[in-house]
Amino acid sequence: MTSPSSRTLRNRLVRLRNLHQATEQEANQILPENGPAQGFNGRWTRRQWAQASLVATMVALLGTIVPGFATVLQPSPATPIQTLSLKLPPLSLARQKGSLGDSWQAVTVRRGASLKYLFEQLGIPAADLERILAHPGAKAAIGQVTPNTHLSVDLPINGKLRAIRFVRSDGQRIQLELADNGVRETVLRRDVDVRTVVLSGKVGGSLFRSARKLGLTGAHLDQLTDEIFKYDIDFDSDLDADDRFSVVVDQMWVDGELEKTGAVLAAAFTIDGKLHTGFRHVRNGKPEYFTADGRPLKKSFIRMPIPYARLSSSFGSRRHPVLGTTRMHKGVDYAAPTGTPIQAAGDARVQLVGWHGGYGRAVILDHGRGYTTLYGHMSRFGNIRPGQRIPQGTVIGYVGSTGMSTGPHLHYEFRINGVHRNPLSVTMPPPEPLRGTELASFRTETQRAMTKIRTVENIVFPDAVQTPEKALAIALETTPGHKPRKKG
């Protein structure tokens, strides 16, 4: 049996032998299978050329970039500043003498501001304000200022108020000059310019918004929808976004600012290629709208005195709902809630306003030429009186259930020379057209208005408006047997 000390000695000998063999192997290292490494034979390999090119490129880039950084990092030399003396223009003679007109400035009036606050902001003493307001008519004109109030003050460098200008309610421009002996008033001449303009646009998403963007007011829109084109265009369903409209109006410019816009002189709507026009003309002292050939756009009568009402009983023989007997129903009934406005069917003179037997509260209108209309069962009357002349569409009363009635509705009768006719089927009399010299002068004005409209539309809608040449080309292309040209 081997002792531990002999075993340890043997292991040490084995380790020493292995270490000696490893040292000899390292000294006599065996070369790879391909043999010993060969030296440089005078020719570079592709890899060596690529490596040399990469190194050369990096050296060139470093040589270019590093000097640039050095230049950027160097502080730039200070730019010399030169001071020049400029000769200012001489003061005006008015400025030197301190006379009026050399230091006028407009005052912006904000909402909620007062004249006292404005004077304090300008540094004007309260005593000057008291002198101005004490002048006859000044307190009434500018005592209560609003954002629509136009004020100008003559305030020189020394801050002493010399004059103030404002516009009175009658449109006159007033200047108040402060002097030692009091306040002197002067009425200034205003530069007034009236221009006839054409406003054109597309309907877009909303006729209201498009018209307001052009500068038209709500009153102008009411003229277009409720007066001029009321009978020819359904503004709820006929309009598309690409339809065009043009409006001719007079604009009054005062001192270079738009003061107000007058009524619609002419208007045109192009809907699905169809042109609708209306032209304003004063006949017998009353403004009306006509077609280009002089026919009134307004019809003589409205068939339904209540818009969008339901017909509850027609004209003819029927059993009376109250009396229970069969009798002639000499009108038509429109069911509507109590208080619904009732309009005059046409221009008329008021013949009767009051209680009228079984009709209850009733109104009778005389339209001339033998035509009369009756409106019954009203809850109350409009602001009318017997003998008064009223235009078509005037509210003459409100729906009710007075007299022999079983519920709120309007009983409407149409009579010709005292004979009852069915208002839903009777042929309404045509409106009186223009004639003679009046028609000739009207056509002259109409031609001028249409020329202006076409000129503006040719500029605003160059691709949409058809010239006579375009219309002829389209007509030729749609002619049977005509072969249209191929595009491209």
Protein Blocks (a to p, Z undefined) as FASTA:
>chain_A
ZZfklmmmmmmmmmmmmmmmmmmmmmmcccdfkopadddehiacfklmmmmmmmmmmmmm
mmmmmmmmmmmmpccddddddddddddddddfklmnopahilgccddddehiafklmmmm
nopafklmmmmmmpghklmmmmpccfklccdddddfkopafbdcdddfkopacdddddfk
bccddddddddddddddddddfkjblklmmmmnopafklmmmmmmmmmmmmpcfklmpcf
kbccddddddddeehiafbdcddfbdcddeehiacddddddeehiacdddfkopafbdfb
dfblbghiacfbdcdddddfklopacddfbdcddddehiacddfbdcddfbgcdehjnop
addddebjhiacddehiabdcdddehiacdehiafbdcdfehjdfbdcddddddeehiac
dfklpccddddddehjllmmmmmmmmmmmmmmmmmmmmmmmmlpccfklmmmmmmmmpgh
iacddeZZ
